[in-house]
Amino acid sequence: MKFEHDILLAYHTLDDQPISGDGKGWVTNFYKFLSTLVEQVSGVKPKIKMVNESDSHLDLYSNSALLISIFSKNFLNNPILINGVNLFASTAKESGSLQLGGLSRLLKVIKFPIDIDEYLPDYSDILSYDFYQIDPLTGEPQEFRRFFGNEAERSYWMKMVDMAYDIHQIQRKLEEVSTQKSIPKEIDKEKTIYLANSGVDMIIQRDIVKRELIRHGYRVLPDQSLPKEIHSLESVVKKDLESCCLSIHLIGEDYGYAPRGSELSVVDIQNKIASKHTFELNEKNKKGITSDKFSRLIWLSPDLKNISERQKIFIEDLKSDAAALDEAEVLQIPLQELKSIIREELVTGGRFKSKENKHDHSLPDEGNIIYLICDQLDLESSKPISEYLKQKGYNVVTSLFEGQLMDLRYLHQENLRRCDASLIYFGKSSEDWIRTKLQDLLKAPGFGRIKPMKASAIFAEDQSRVDNQNIQMTRTMVLGGASFVPTSLDPFLAKLEN
């Protein structure tokens, strides 16, 4: 396909009024930044043509590889600009090239929240680039009017970088089609990830994860705007999940908006559908109907502070749901560490690698192995227990804290897979920490464990801080006191020996 222009940038002149400072308008700045970034990404200076409501030459739209429309009320109320968008999209549809490799040749830029589906309903499924932010205090949208020196504006540049990479990908796809170098083919499940839509406070974090995945060659779904009606939404999410090997859910303080016909938010709905998909696929795998791999990573922001009661209930439901499924894991760690966990799941096989090794009986029988689990805060306090157990002749393995995060996580899972008994030391660490470790005990079969543990216990400095519900689920005995006394471990050791 040969085009006169690489990019046609359509806008309304009222959206390019001078901004105080450099005297340039919003659109002019957008054009300058985009041109620079696309050249940096592709290595070639792009041919960009700007067009506004005064240009009625419709052949401009049919002779351009990509159309970037900067939507606003002024744009949507102008018939010349709307006709141009419809001409470009219909022409691309006729040639079967409107969307290539999950990316659209029509790029929708929204500089301030506006419902464009009313004006362009045929293209509501095309993903938009939202170039505005939501004030975390007031919840009100704010247009980007400064482009340098403000921490809040970093999301503007992240969007610009994302768009530049997407444009480069579309240009490559168009080149492949025109030279018949390759025929677009279905991307394997192993290279397709479902990155769930998040609340407004997690948009930046989601963009970071998405960009990381795309740059490592993964396809990220959803690659279109989610429907705003519940039944259509459920159908799209289910279909997308069936094409993926992993779903990632980023949870912050914002519960999210509810689609029409539902009281639940889009964030909540996506998680429930992913949970059901995980369970159903797991049941099919057990029956030998399928052998597909699918897991879920649920990331809770470590900075949760001002959350509503509804969001608290939602988060607790997430944790309970994940505890019941080996293939789901809740993580409340820094974002950089989450990226390492995602890389482990995708590159090394994560928990699936353990499952594939579950019938490996080559490990030597080392007698009764006790896995002593503790937080780094309690490392010193737990040492007397470790020394006592070793004196009694037990093989004790302990929690490690030095090394790469994904290596430590794998060793933790491996210890849960191999040990005969587990003993959790609970002192200065948080209730969330002990809850996570108890959930790991429940998931031990998912790490490849074949036989049940002979004994599991918690040595708690303060037993009132232990959640009875999690104790009952894991059948873990609670022992301990303000200081370690050897006889306090007698019930645990008796059960282990019997």
RASULVEN-V645264 format. One record per backbone hydrogen bond with DSSP energy under -1.0 kcal/mol. NH is the residue of the N-H (numbers start at 1). CO is the residue of the C=O. E is the energy in kcal/mol with one decimal. If there is no record, write none. Layout:
nh=NH co=CO e=E
nh=NH co=CO e=E
//
This chain:
nh=4 co=63 e=-1.2
nh=5 co=63 e=-1.9
nh=6 co=47 e=-1.4
nh=7 co=47 e=-2.2
nh=8 co=66 e=-2.6
nh=9 co=49 e=-3.0
nh=10 co=68 e=-2.7
nh=11 co=51 e=-2.1
nh=15 co=12 e=-2.1
nh=16 co=13 e=-1.8
nh=19 co=24 e=-2.3
nh=23 co=19 e=-1.5
nh=29 co=25 e=-2.3
nh=30 co=26 e=-2.2
nh=31 co=27 e=-2.9
nh=32 co=28 e=-2.2
nh=33 co=29 e=-2.7
nh=34 co=30 e=-2.7
nh=35 co=31 e=-2.5
nh=36 co=32 e=-1.8
nh=37 co=33 e=-2.4
nh=38 co=34 e=-2.8
nh=39 co=35 e=-1.7
nh=40 co=36 e=-1.9
nh=41 co=37 e=-2.4
nh=42 co=38 e=-2.7
nh=43 co=39 e=-2.3
nh=49 co=7 e=-2.8
nh=51 co=9 e=-2.8
nh=55 co=52 e=-1.9
nh=58 co=56 e=-1.4
nh=60 co=57 e=-1.8
nh=61 co=58 e=-1.1
nh=63 co=59 e=-1.0
nh=65 co=5 e=-2.5
nh=66 co=6 e=-1.1
nh=67 co=105 e=-2.3
nh=68 co=8 e=-2.9
nh=69 co=107 e=-2.2
nh=70 co=10 e=-2.5
nh=71 co=69 e=-1.1
nh=71 co=109 e=-2.6
nh=76 co=72 e=-2.7
nh=77 co=73 e=-1.5
nh=78 co=75 e=-1.7
nh=82 co=78 e=-2.1
nh=83 co=79 e=-2.6
nh=84 co=80 e=-1.7
nh=85 co=81 e=-2.0
nh=86 co=82 e=-2.4
nh=87 co=83 e=-2.4
nh=88 co=84 e=-2.5
nh=89 co=85 e=-2.6
nh=90 co=86 e=-2.5
nh=91 co=87 e=-2.2
nh=92 co=88 e=-2.2
nh=93 co=89 e=-2.3
nh=94 co=90 e=-2.2
nh=95 co=91 e=-1.3
nh=96 co=93 e=-1.5
nh=97 co=92 e=-2.7
nh=100 co=103 e=-3.1
nh=103 co=100 e=-1.7
nh=105 co=98 e=-3.0
nh=107 co=67 e=-3.0
nh=109 co=69 e=-2.7
nh=110 co=129 e=-2.5
nh=116 co=114 e=-1.1
nh=120 co=116 e=-2.6
nh=123 co=120 e=-1.6
nh=124 co=121 e=-1.2
nh=126 co=123 e=-1.2
nh=129 co=108 e=-3.4
nh=131 co=110 e=-2.4
nh=133 co=142 e=-2.4
nh=135 co=140 e=-3.1
nh=139 co=135 e=-2.7
nh=142 co=133 e=-3.2
nh=153 co=150 e=-1.3
nh=154 co=151 e=-1.6
nh=157 co=153 e=-1.3
nh=158 co=154 e=-2.0
nh=159 co=155 e=-2.1
nh=160 co=156 e=-2.1
nh=161 co=157 e=-2.6
nh=162 co=158 e=-2.4
nh=163 co=159 e=-2.6
nh=164 co=160 e=-2.4
nh=165 co=161 e=-2.3
nh=166 co=162 e=-2.5
nh=167 co=163 e=-2.8
nh=168 co=164 e=-2.0
nh=169 co=165 e=-2.2
nh=170 co=166 e=-2.5
nh=171 co=167 e=-2.6
nh=172 co=168 e=-2.0
nh=173 co=169 e=-2.2
nh=174 co=170 e=-2.6
nh=175 co=171 e=-2.0
nh=176 co=172 e=-2.3
nh=177 co=173 e=-2.3
nh=178 co=174 e=-2.5
nh=179 co=175 e=-2.2
nh=181 co=176 e=-1.5
nh=191 co=188 e=-1.5
nh=192 co=189 e=-2.0
nh=193 co=219 e=-2.9
nh=194 co=246 e=-2.9
nh=195 co=221 e=-3.0
nh=196 co=248 e=-2.3
nh=202 co=199 e=-1.7
nh=203 co=200 e=-1.0
nh=206 co=202 e=-2.6
nh=207 co=203 e=-2.3
nh=208 co=204 e=-2.0
nh=209 co=205 e=-2.2
nh=210 co=206 e=-2.8
nh=211 co=207 e=-2.6
nh=212 co=208 e=-2.0
nh=213 co=209 e=-2.3
nh=214 co=210 e=-2.6
nh=215 co=211 e=-2.2
nh=217 co=214 e=-1.8
nh=218 co=213 e=-2.3
nh=219 co=191 e=-3.2
nh=221 co=193 e=-3.1
nh=225 co=125 e=-1.0
nh=230 co=260 e=-2.6
nh=233 co=229 e=-2.6
nh=234 co=230 e=-2.6
nh=235 co=231 e=-1.9
nh=236 co=232 e=-2.1
nh=237 co=233 e=-2.5
nh=238 co=234 e=-2.4
nh=239 co=235 e=-2.0
nh=240 co=236 e=-2.4
nh=241 co=237 e=-2.5
nh=242 co=238 e=-1.6
nh=243 co=240 e=-1.6
nh=244 co=241 e=-1.7
nh=245 co=192 e=-2.0
nh=247 co=295 e=-2.1
nh=248 co=194 e=-2.9
nh=249 co=297 e=-2.6
nh=251 co=299 e=-3.3
nh=260 co=228 e=-3.2
nh=262 co=259 e=-1.6
nh=266 co=257 e=-2.5
nh=269 co=265 e=-2.8
nh=270 co=266 e=-2.4
nh=271 co=267 e=-1.5
nh=272 co=268 e=-2.3
nh=273 co=269 e=-2.5
nh=274 co=270 e=-2.3
nh=275 co=271 e=-2.5
nh=276 co=272 e=-2.3
nh=277 co=273 e=-2.4
nh=278 co=274 e=-2.3
nh=279 co=275 e=-2.3
nh=280 co=276 e=-2.7
nh=281 co=277 e=-2.4
nh=282 co=278 e=-2.2
nh=283 co=279 e=-2.2
nh=284 co=280 e=-2.0
nh=285 co=281 e=-2.3
nh=286 co=282 e=-2.0
nh=287 co=283 e=-1.6
nh=289 co=284 e=-2.2
nh=295 co=245 e=-1.3
nh=296 co=327 e=-3.1
nh=297 co=247 e=-2.5
nh=298 co=329 e=-3.0
nh=299 co=249 e=-3.1
nh=300 co=331 e=-3.1
nh=301 co=251 e=-2.3
nh=304 co=301 e=-1.0
nh=307 co=305 e=-1.4
nh=312 co=308 e=-2.1
nh=313 co=309 e=-2.3
nh=314 co=310 e=-2.4
nh=315 co=311 e=-2.4
nh=316 co=312 e=-2.2
nh=317 co=313 e=-2.4
nh=318 co=314 e=-2.1
nh=319 co=315 e=-2.1
nh=320 co=316 e=-2.4
nh=321 co=317 e=-2.7
nh=322 co=318 e=-2.5
nh=323 co=319 e=-1.9
nh=325 co=322 e=-1.2
nh=328 co=325 e=-1.4
nh=329 co=296 e=-1.6
nh=331 co=298 e=-3.2
nh=338 co=334 e=-1.8
nh=339 co=335 e=-2.0
nh=340 co=336 e=-1.1
nh=341 co=337 e=-2.1
nh=342 co=338 e=-2.8
nh=343 co=339 e=-2.0
nh=344 co=340 e=-2.0
nh=345 co=341 e=-2.5
nh=346 co=342 e=-2.2
nh=347 co=343 e=-3.1
nh=348 co=344 e=-1.1
nh=352 co=349 e=-1.7
nh=355 co=351 e=-2.1
nh=356 co=352 e=-2.4
nh=358 co=355 e=-1.5
nh=360 co=357 e=-2.1
nh=370 co=395 e=-2.7
nh=371 co=421 e=-2.8
nh=372 co=397 e=-2.9
nh=373 co=423 e=-2.5
nh=378 co=375 e=-1.4
nh=379 co=376 e=-1.2
nh=382 co=378 e=-1.9
nh=386 co=382 e=-1.8
nh=387 co=383 e=-2.7
nh=388 co=384 e=-2.1
nh=389 co=385 e=-2.5
nh=390 co=386 e=-2.0
nh=391 co=387 e=-2.0
nh=392 co=388 e=-1.5
nh=393 co=390 e=-1.5
nh=394 co=389 e=-2.3
nh=395 co=368 e=-1.6
nh=397 co=370 e=-2.4
nh=399 co=372 e=-1.2
nh=408 co=404 e=-2.4
nh=409 co=405 e=-2.4
nh=410 co=406 e=-1.9
nh=411 co=407 e=-2.3
nh=412 co=408 e=-2.2
nh=413 co=409 e=-2.1
nh=414 co=410 e=-2.5
nh=415 co=411 e=-2.5
nh=416 co=412 e=-2.0
nh=417 co=413 e=-1.7
nh=418 co=414 e=-1.8
nh=419 co=415 e=-2.5
nh=420 co=369 e=-2.5
nh=421 co=369 e=-1.9
nh=422 co=455 e=-1.7
nh=423 co=371 e=-2.7
nh=424 co=457 e=-2.7
nh=425 co=373 e=-3.3
nh=426 co=459 e=-2.9
nh=434 co=430 e=-1.8
nh=435 co=431 e=-2.2
nh=436 co=432 e=-2.1
nh=437 co=433 e=-2.1
nh=438 co=434 e=-2.1
nh=439 co=435 e=-1.9
nh=440 co=436 e=-1.9
nh=441 co=437 e=-1.4
nh=442 co=438 e=-1.5
nh=443 co=439 e=-1.7
nh=446 co=443 e=-1.4
nh=447 co=444 e=-1.1
nh=448 co=445 e=-1.4
nh=449 co=444 e=-1.8
nh=454 co=420 e=-2.6
nh=457 co=422 e=-2.0
nh=458 co=477 e=-2.5
nh=459 co=424 e=-3.2
nh=460 co=479 e=-2.7
nh=461 co=426 e=-2.4
nh=465 co=462 e=-1.7
nh=466 co=463 e=-1.4
nh=471 co=467 e=-1.6
nh=472 co=468 e=-2.4
nh=473 co=469 e=-1.9
nh=474 co=470 e=-1.8
nh=475 co=471 e=-1.0
nh=476 co=471 e=-1.7
nh=477 co=456 e=-2.0
nh=479 co=458 e=-3.6
nh=488 co=485 e=-2.3
nh=489 co=486 e=-1.8
nh=490 co=487 e=-1.6
nh=493 co=489 e=-2.6
nh=494 co=490 e=-2.6
nh=495 co=491 e=-1.8
nh=496 co=492 e=-1.9
nh=497 co=493 e=-2.3
nh=498 co=494 e=-1.7
//
